Amino acid sequence: APYSVWKGVAKLEPGQSLRYNIHTSEILKETYYSVFETTFKSSLSYSNLLGNAVDKHSISDVGSSMLISGGVDSSILASFSQRGTKFYTVKWKDSEYDESSNALSVADHLKRELNVIEPEEGNLETNLIEIIDSLGEPFADDSMLSLDNVLKAVKLKGEKVVLSGDGADEIFSGYNRYNLDLYLKLIPEFVLRWLLNLYDSRTLRYTQI
């Protein structure tokens, strides 16, 4: 954000809202939240806040379930889940992409049963077309294939409320790339400025801006 793949179309940036006046055709863009200017304070610990959030999202008359991969984000949320929450994960034949063993370790540690979903062969092309048709723009993340498979299977099992740790990597540093700032502190500032200028010039040249 604010860039998109469509010419003349921009996205709202995080924490922004847009208001359109039908009488004057005026467009007003407002920032209602900024992580850099937040004044949020709480007497509760971070673990209590997180536990309360998971509890609120688990409220349901039909029970709840959770997708886990064994990664940092879903494992943290799983540890705060209610005892009756059912765990699901997807198992791929390709060991390079399969994380079901990690998910099983988390379930065993929490003394929960893990339901393993194994995608059927031959459905990739059909499922991919359906997924692409539902996207607003190209999405360069193959995790959507796993998510589509496991959610369809979970739905067939009658689950109505499903929680996941999707989007929490940035908060819990689920991947090493989110710790990049720690490594950047080891590089002299003049080198970083040179690299930044080099990146900007190449980006402008490749995009013909």
C-alpha positions in Angstrom: 0.0 0.0 0.0 -0.8 2.5 -1.4 0.4 0.8 -4.7 -1.6 -1.9 -6.5 -1.3 -3.8 -9.8 -4.1 -1.8 -11.3 -3.3 1.5 -13.1 -5.0 4.4 -11.4 -6.1 2.3 -8.4 -4.5 2.8 -5.0 -4.9 1.0 -1.7 -5.6 2.5 1.7 -2.6 2.3 3.9 -2.7 0.6 7.3 -4.9 2.5 9.8 -6.6 4.6 7.2 -10.2 5.2 6.2 -11.8 6.8 3.2 -14.9 9.0 3.1 -16.6 10.0 -0.1 -19.0 12.9 -0.3 -21.8 12.1 -2.8 -22.7 15.8 -3.1 -19.3 17.3 -3.7 -17.5 14.2 -5.0 -14.8 15.1 -2.4 -12.6 12.2 -1.2 -11.3 12.5 2.3 -8.6 10.1 3.5 -8.1 9.9 7.3 -5.6 8.1 9.5 -7.5 6.7 12.5 -4.6 4.6 13.9 -0.8 4.6 13.8 1.4 2.1 15.5 3.9 4.9 16.0 1.5 7.2 17.7 -0.6 4.8 19.7 -1.5 5.8 23.3 -2.8 2.4 24.3 -1.9 1.4 27.8 -3.1 -1.5 29.9 -2.4 -2.7 33.4 -2.6 -6.3 32.1 0.4 -8.3 31.1 1.0 -9.1 27.4 0.1 -12.7 28.1 -3.2 -11.7 29.7 -4.1 -9.5 26.8 -3.4 -12.2 24.3 -5.3 -14.8 26.3 -8.3 -12.5 26.5 -8.2 -11.9 22.8 -8.1 -15.6 22.0 -11.0 -16.3 24.4 -13.2 -13.6 22.8 -12.6 -14.9 19.3 -13.4 -18.5 20.5 -16.9 -17.6 21.8 -19.3 -19.8 19.8 -22.4 -21.9 20.4 -20.9 -24.6 18.1 -17.4 -24.9 19.5 -14.2 -23.6 17.9 -11.2 -25.0 16.2 -7.7 -23.8 15.4 -5.2 -24.2 12.5 -1.6 -24.8 13.7 1.6 -25.4 11.8 4.1 -25.7 14.6 5.4 -22.2 13.9 5.9 -19.5 16.5 2.7 -17.6 15.9 0.1 -20.4 15.8 1.9 -22.2 18.6 1.6 -19.1 20.9 -2.1 -18.8 20.1 -2.7 -22.5 20.6 -1.2 -22.3 24.1 -3.9 -19.8 25.0 -6.7 -21.8 23.4 -9.6 -23.3 25.4 -9.4 -27.0 26.3 -12.2 -27.9 23.9 -10.6 -26.3 20.9 -9.8 -28.8 18.1 -6.4 -28.5 16.3 -6.0 -29.0 12.6 -2.9 -29.0 10.3 -2.2 -30.0 6.7 0.3 -32.7 5.8 2.1 -32.5 2.4 3.9 -35.4 0.8 6.9 -33.1 0.0 8.9 -33.0 3.2 10.3 -29.6 2.2 6.9 -28.0 2.7 5.4 -30.4 5.3 5.2 -28.9 8.8 2.9 -31.5 10.3 5.6 -33.0 12.6 6.1 -29.6 14.2 2.4 -29.2 14.7 2.2 -32.6 16.3 5.0 -31.6 18.7 2.9 -28.6 19.8 -0.3 -30.7 20.1 1.6 -33.3 22.2 3.1 -30.6 24.4 -0.4 -29.1 25.1 -1.9 -32.6 25.4 -4.3 -32.1 22.6 -5.5 -34.2 19.7 -4.3 -33.1 16.3 -6.4 -33.7 13.2 -4.2 -34.0 10.1 -5.6 -33.1 6.7 -3.9 -34.7 3.7 -4.8 -32.9 0.4 -6.1 -35.1 -2.4 -4.0 -35.4 -5.6 -5.3 -34.0 -8.8 -7.3 -31.1 -7.3 -4.5 -28.5 -7.5 -5.5 -27.0 -10.8 -9.2 -26.7 -10.0 -8.5 -25.3 -6.5 -5.9 -22.8 -7.9 -8.4 -21.4 -10.4 -11.0 -21.0 -7.7 -8.5 -19.3 -5.4 -7.3 -16.9 -8.1 -10.8 -16.0 -9.0 -11.5 -15.0 -5.4 -8.4 -12.7 -5.1 -8.6 -9.0 -5.7 -5.0 -8.9 -7.1 -2.1 -11.3 -7.6 -0.9 -12.8 -4.3 2.6 -14.1 -4.3 2.4 -16.6 -1.4 1.8 -20.3 -1.9 0.5 -20.7 1.6 -2.9 -19.9 0.2 -2.9 -23.4 -1.3 -2.5 -25.0 2.1 -5.0 -22.7 3.7 -7.6 -23.5 1.0 -7.1 -27.2 1.4 -7.3 -27.3 5.2 -10.3 -24.9 5.5 -12.3 -26.9 2.9 -11.6 -30.1 4.9 -12.4 -28.5 8.2 -15.7 -27.2 6.8 -16.6 -30.7 5.7 -16.0 -31.8 9.3 -18.7 -29.4 10.4 -16.4 -26.7 11.9 -17.9 -23.2 11.9 -15.4 -21.2 13.9 -11.7 -21.5 13.0 -8.8 -19.5 14.4 -5.4 -19.2 13.0 -2.1 -17.4 13.6 -2.1 -15.9 10.1 -0.7 -12.3 10.2 1.0 -12.7 13.6 4.5 -13.3 12.2 5.3 -9.7 12.3 4.3 -9.4 16.0 6.1 -12.6 17.2 9.0 -12.5 14.7 7.9 -15.9 13.4 10.6 -15.8 10.6 14.2 -14.6 10.8 13.5 -11.8 8.3 11.5 -10.0 11.0 14.7 -9.7 13.1 16.4 -7.9 10.2 16.7 -4.7 12.3 19.0 -6.6 14.7 21.4 -7.4 11.9 21.2 -3.9 10.3 22.6 -2.4 13.5 25.9 -4.2 12.7 26.2 -2.3 9.4 27.6 1.2 9.3 25.0 3.9 8.5 26.8 5.2 5.4 26.7 1.7 3.9 23.0 1.4 4.6 22.4 4.8 2.9 24.4 3.7 -0.1 22.4 0.5 -0.4 19.1 2.3 0.0 19.9 4.8 -2.8 21.0 2.0 -5.0 17.8 0.1 -4.4 15.6 3.2 -5.1 17.4 4.0 -8.3 17.1 0.4 -9.6 13.4 0.3 -8.7 12.7 3.5 -10.6 14.6 2.2 -13.6 12.9 -1.2 -13.7 9.4 0.3 -13.3 10.1 3.1 -15.8 8.9 5.7 -13.4 
